[in-house]
Amino acid sequence: MEGFSWKLFLLSCLFAAEGSAQDFGQTQFICTSVPKDVDLCTAAMQNSGPAEDLKTTIIQLRETVLQQKETIVNQKETIKELTSKLSRCESQSLPAAAGPGGRRPGGKNTMGDVSRGTADTLAQLGQTLQTLKQRLENLEQYSRGNNSAQANSLKDLLQNKIDDMEKQVLSRVNIEESRPGHRNESDQRNRVETTLSSLHDRISDLEKGKETRPADRFQLTFPLRTNYMYAKAKRTLPEMYSFSVCLWIKSSASPGLGTPFSYAVPGQANELVLIEWGNNPMEFLINDKVAKLPFSINDGKWHHLCITWTIRDGIWEAFQDGVKQGHGENLAPYHPIKADGVLVLGQEQDSLGGGFDATQAYVGELAHLNIWNRKLSATEIANLANCNSKAFVGNVFSWTESNIEIFGGATKWTFEPCSSIN
């Protein structure tokens, strides 16, 4: 057909077909060549000559257009739904910018629990104050049975501090309810955390005076999932070609109890990490390589855990309550554990000594973390779990109060392994 575009012709017939189908029901269309001055679509639809191949092409094109229309409608509905969800998320987000998530799982938060707003943060502070009050009441009972002027004086001082803290929290609530903005949020939070830490230190000092406990008879308590509550070892670990790490642990946190400990070195934040995050099983990381551990411990009871590893073939073993529950190999084989790192309890490190993420924080109690630069035998581990080994502590890190600093409201309590496991 001279001077005629077949593609234009087919499309013209297509759109004409679509309109005709709406007006006259089912219609058969046959396209043939026509004189130049004749209306193409009218002539094509009136012509009854056979053109099955063109008819098939037109039908296929028409179906394609209809499918595209349906797809566009569906995409518009999806975009509308996602836009609505995004608006709700933005309206519920914290005033400080928080990342969307990242490495195991990533995302940082500068305001405590990443999924909570100011009201929940205040509720956390209130819960911490209640814990402090309970400890203070215990000390008060002790002071009544022991006429200690020093204990009474410290008790009164602590009571005043707690009262001041409650006033700060109540004042904070009133401020947040009366204004839409959140000015001076960081300064207020820093003052609250500093006061809490000071209060915990004073209570710990008073509890030390209350009883002369051995240096290793204590536990750490992490009551809240935050990015500022943790403990840190005062000394680093040496280079190791094999090791054993053992600890007592008690938690009922869900989902996932968090990170009991992490060891980071320059250039590698995941040199040694014990973590249970989300609905994943507990994992043990060495140089970012992962072994899944067959532990089941978030039942609110004390459990004794031990993990051993050797550099040759990366062989590891996992013990719960003195019984081997799992083993494997090829976990960071021939990678020596590096020295000069930072050992943190209660948080997973994304940078050396920091970069904490509230969603990975440990919630629960922890005690008797000891590390050896050798593989303990199954008998030694069973004796530790059953409290049959006296004065058997780690030779590269031992659980003593002088080796550990606490921050952000983590607390120390007296702990006797054998009397606490029931």
C-alpha positions in Angstrom: 0.0 0.0 0.0 1.7 3.1 -1.2 1.8 6.1 1.2 0.2 4.0 4.0 1.7 2.9 7.3 0.6 -0.5 8.4 1.5 0.2 12.0 -0.7 3.3 12.0 -3.4 1.4 10.3 -3.5 -1.4 12.8 -3.5 1.0 15.8 -6.3 3.0 14.2 -8.3 -0.1 13.8 -7.5 -1.1 17.4 -8.9 2.0 18.9 -11.9 2.0 16.6 -12.5 -1.6 17.6 -12.4 -0.7 21.2 -15.1 2.0 20.8 -17.3 -0.2 18.5 -17.2 -3.1 21.0 -18.6 -0.9 23.7 -21.4 0.4 21.4 -22.5 -2.7 19.4 -21.3 -5.7 21.4 -19.2 -8.3 19.7 -18.0 -7.2 16.2 -15.8 -8.8 13.6 -13.1 -6.6 12.0 -11.3 -7.4 8.8 -8.6 -5.1 7.5 -7.7 -4.8 3.8 -6.0 -2.2 1.6 -8.4 0.6 0.4 -8.0 3.7 -1.8 -6.1 6.6 -0.3 -9.0 9.0 0.0 -11.3 6.5 1.8 -11.7 6.5 5.6 -9.5 3.6 6.6 -11.2 2.3 9.8 -14.7 2.6 8.3 -13.7 0.8 5.1 -11.9 -1.9 7.1 -14.9 -2.7 9.3 -17.3 -2.8 6.4 -15.2 -5.0 4.2 -16.0 -8.7 4.6 -12.9 -10.1 2.9 -10.8 -12.7 4.7 -7.8 -11.3 6.6 -7.3 -13.7 9.5 -3.7 -12.8 10.2 -4.5 -9.1 10.6 -7.6 -9.9 12.7 -5.5 -12.0 15.0 -2.9 -9.2 15.3 -5.5 -6.6 16.2 -7.1 -8.8 18.8 -3.7 -9.4 20.4 -2.9 -5.7 20.4 -6.3 -5.0 21.9 -5.7 -7.5 24.7 -2.3 -6.1 25.4 -3.8 -2.6 25.8 -6.5 -3.9 28.2 -3.8 -5.7 30.2 -1.7 -2.6 30.4 -4.7 -0.6 31.6 -5.4 -3.1 34.3 -1.8 -3.1 35.4 -1.8 0.7 35.6 -4.9 0.7 37.8 -3.4 -1.9 40.1 -0.1 0.1 40.3 -2.1 3.2 41.2 -3.8 1.4 44.1 -0.5 0.0 45.3 1.1 3.5 45.2 -1.9 4.9 47.1 -1.6 2.2 49.8 2.2 2.7 50.2 1.8 6.4 50.4 -0.7 6.1 53.1 1.6 3.7 55.1 4.5 6.0 54.6 2.5 8.9 56.0 1.5 6.9 59.1 5.1 5.9 59.7 6.3 9.5 59.3 3.7 10.8 61.7 4.8 8.2 64.3 8.5 8.6 63.9 10.9 10.0 66.5 11.9 13.7 66.2 15.5 12.6 65.8 16.5 11.0 62.5 16.8 7.2 62.7 18.1 5.0 60.0 15.9 2.4 58.3 18.0 -0.5 59.3 21.1 -2.2 58.0 23.8 -4.6 59.1 22.7 -7.4 61.5 20.2 -5.6 61.5 21.9 -2.1 61.2 20.1 1.2 61.8 21.2 3.4 64.6 19.0 5.3 67.1 20.1 8.1 69.4 17.0 8.0 71.5 17.0 4.6 73.1 14.7 1.9 71.7 14.4 2.5 68.0 10.7 1.5 67.9 9.6 3.7 70.7 8.7 7.3 71.1 9.2 9.8 73.9 6.3 8.5 76.0 7.8 5.0 76.0 11.2 6.4 76.9 9.7 8.1 79.9 8.0 4.9 80.8 11.4 3.2 80.7 12.8 5.8 83.0 9.9 5.3 85.4 10.5 1.6 85.4 14.2 2.1 86.2 13.3 4.4 89.1 11.0 1.8 90.5 13.9 -0.7 90.4 16.0 1.8 92.3 13.3 2.3 94.9 13.0 -1.4 95.5 16.8 -1.6 96.0 16.6 1.3 98.3 13.9 -0.4 100.4 16.1 -3.4 100.8 18.9 -1.2 102.0 16.5 0.5 104.4 15.5 -2.9 105.9 19.2 -3.6 106.3 19.9 -0.3 108.0 17.0 -0.9 110.5 18.7 -4.1 111.6 22.1 -2.5 111.7 22.4 0.9 113.4 24.8 2.2 110.8 24.9 6.0 110.7 26.7 5.9 107.4 24.1 3.6 105.8 21.2 5.8 107.0 22.9 8.9 105.7 23.5 7.4 102.3 19.9 6.1 102.3 18.5 9.6 102.9 20.8 11.0 100.2 19.6 8.3 97.7 16.0 8.9 98.6 16.4 12.6 97.8 18.1 11.8 94.5 15.2 9.5 93.5 12.7 12.2 94.4 14.5 14.6 92.2 14.6 12.1 89.4 10.8 11.6 89.7 10.3 15.4 89.5 12.4 15.5 86.4 10.4 12.8 84.7 7.1 14.4 85.7 8.3 17.8 84.5 9.5 16.2 81.2 6.0 14.6 80.7 4.3 18.0 81.3 6.7 19.7 78.8 6.1 17.0 76.2 2.4 17.3 76.5 2.3 21.1 76.4 4.4 21.6 73.3 4.7 20.0 69.9 8.5 20.5 69.5 11.2 18.6 71.4 13.9 21.3 72.0 16.9 20.4 74.2 16.0 16.7 73.9 19.6 15.5 73.9 20.6 17.8 76.8 17.7 16.6 79.0 18.4 13.0 78.2 22.1 13.3 79.0 21.2 14.9 82.4 18.8 12.1 83.2 21.3 9.4 82.2 24.1 11.0 84.2 21.9 11.2 87.3 20.9 7.6 86.8 24.4 6.4 86.5 25.4 8.4 89.6 22.5 7.0 91.5 23.4 3.4 90.5 27.0 4.0 91.6 25.9 5.2 95.0 23.5 2.3 95.5 26.2 -0.1 94.5 28.6 1.5 97.0 26.0 1.1 99.7 25.4 -2.5 98.8 29.1 -3.2 99.0 29.0 -1.8 102.6 25.9 -3.9 103.3 27.7 -7.2 102.7 31.3 -8.2 102.1 30.8 -10.4 99.1 33.7 -12.1 97.1 34.8 -10.1 94.1 33.2 -12.5 91.6 29.9 -13.0 93.4 27.9 -10.5 91.4 25.6 -10.4 88.3 24.8 -7.6 85.8 21.2 -6.7 85.1 20.0 -5.0 81.9 16.3 -4.3 82.4 15.6 -2.3 79.3 16.3 -2.5 75.6 18.3 0.7 75.0 21.4 1.8 73.1 23.1 3.3 76.2 22.9 0.7 78.9 26.0 -1.6 78.9 29.1 -2.8 80.7 32.7 -2.8 79.5 35.8 -4.8 80.3 38.7 -2.6 81.6 41.2 -4.8 79.9 41.5 -6.2 76.3 42.1 -9.7 75.2 45.3 -11.1 73.8 45.8 -12.8 70.5 44.3 -16.3 70.7 44.5 -19.4 68.5 41.9 -21.2 70.5 39.6 -20.1 73.3 36.7 -21.1 75.6 34.1 -18.6 76.8 31.6 -19.5 79.5 28.9 -17.5 81.3 25.7 -17.7 83.3 22.7 -16.1 81.6 19.0 -15.5 82.5 16.5 -13.9 80.2 12.9 -14.1 79.0 13.2 -11.4 76.3 11.3 -11.9 73.1 11.8 -11.8 70.2 15.5 -12.5 70.8 17.3 -11.8 74.0 19.9 -9.6 72.3 23.7 -9.5 72.6 25.2 -10.8 75.9 28.7 -9.8 74.7 30.6 -8.5 71.8 34.4 -8.1 71.2 35.5 -5.6 68.5 39.0 -4.9 67.2 40.2 -2.1 64.9 38.9 -2.8 61.5 36.5 -5.6 62.6 33.5 -4.9 64.8 32.4 -8.5 64.8 35.6 -10.2 65.9 33.7 -12.2 68.6 29.9 -11.8 69.1 27.2 -13.8 70.9 23.8 -12.6 69.6 20.2 -13.7 69.4 18.3 -11.1 67.3 14.6 -11.2 66.3 13.3 -14.6 65.6 16.7 -16.0 64.5 18.4 -18.7 66.6 21.4 -17.7 68.8 24.5 -17.1 66.7 28.2 -17.0 67.5 30.3 -14.8 65.2 34.1 -14.9 64.6 35.5 -12.4 62.2 31.9 -12.0 60.7 31.6 -15.7 60.1 28.5 -17.3 61.7 27.7 -20.5 63.6 24.1 -21.1 64.6 23.9 -22.4 68.2 21.3 -25.0 69.3 20.5 -23.1 72.6 17.1 -22.7 74.1 17.4 -20.4 77.1 14.9 -17.5 77.1 12.7 -19.2 79.7 13.5 -16.8 82.5 15.8 -19.4 84.3 19.5 -19.4 84.8 21.5 -21.4 82.3 25.2 -22.0 82.0 26.7 -21.6 78.4 30.1 -22.5 77.1 31.5 -22.2 73.6 34.9 -23.5 72.6 36.8 -22.9 69.3 40.2 -23.8 67.8 41.9 -22.1 64.8 42.6 -25.4 63.0 39.7 -26.1 60.7 37.6 -23.6 62.8 36.2 -26.4 65.0 33.6 -25.3 67.6 31.5 -26.8 70.3 28.5 -25.5 72.2 27.5 -26.6 75.8 24.3 -25.7 77.7 24.1 -26.5 81.4 27.2 -28.7 81.1 25.9 -30.8 78.2 27.2 -30.5 74.6 24.3 -29.4 72.4 26.1 -28.9 69.1 29.4 -28.7 67.2 30.7 -27.8 63.8 33.8 -26.7 61.8 34.9 -24.1 59.2 34.1 -21.2 61.6 36.7 -18.6 60.6 39.4 -21.3 60.2 43.1 -20.2 60.6 42.0 -16.7 61.7 43.6 -15.8 65.0 41.5 -13.8 67.4 43.1 -10.3 67.3 44.3 -8.4 70.4 43.8 -4.8 71.5 40.0 -4.8 71.1 37.1 -3.8 73.3 34.9 -6.3 75.2 31.4 -5.0 75.8 28.6 -6.7 77.7 25.0 -6.1 76.8 25.5 -4.4 73.4 26.6 -5.3 69.9 29.3 -3.0 68.5 29.1 -1.5 65.1 32.3 0.4 65.7 35.1 0.0 68.2 33.5 0.5 71.6 30.3 2.0 70.3 27.7 2.2 67.5 25.1 0.4 69.6 21.7 -0.5 68.3 18.8 -0.8 70.8 17.2 -3.6 68.8 20.3 -5.8 69.4 20.7 -4.9 73.1 20.6 -7.7 75.7 17.7 -7.8 78.1 18.2 -10.0 81.2 20.8 -11.0 83.7 24.4 -12.1 83.1 27.1 -13.4 85.4 30.5 -15.2 85.6 31.7 -14.4 82.1 35.2 -16.0 81.9 37.5 -16.5 78.9 40.4 -18.9 78.5 42.9 -19.0 75.6 42.5 -22.8 75.3 39.8 -25.3 74.7 38.2 -26.6 78.0 37.4 -30.2 78.2 33.9 -31.5 78.5 34.6 -32.5 82.1 35.8 -29.0 83.0 32.7 -27.5 81.5 30.4 -29.9 83.3 32.2 -29.0 86.6 31.7 -25.3 85.9 28.0 -25.8 85.2 27.5 -27.9 88.4 29.6 -25.6 90.5 32.2 -28.3 91.2 35.2 -26.2 90.3 36.3 -23.7 92.9 38.4 -20.7 92.0 38.4 -21.8 88.4 38.3 -18.6 86.4 39.4 -17.4 82.9 43.1 -16.8 82.4 42.6 -14.0 79.8 39.4 -12.5 81.3 38.0 -13.2 84.7 34.7 -12.2 86.3 35.7 -9.8 89.0 34.2 -6.4 89.9 37.5 -4.6 89.4 37.6 -5.8 85.7 34.2 -4.3 84.7 32.7 -0.8 84.4 28.9 -0.3 84.0 27.2 2.5 82.1 23.7 4.0 81.4 21.8 2.3 84.3 23.0 -1.3 84.2 23.1 -2.6 87.7 25.1 -5.0 89.9 23.5 -7.5 92.2 24.9 -10.3 94.4 24.9 -13.6 92.7 25.5 -17.2 93.9 25.5 -19.6 90.9 24.5 -22.8 92.7 21.8 -21.2 94.8 20.4 -19.1 92.0 19.8 -21.8 89.3 16.8 -23.3 91.0 
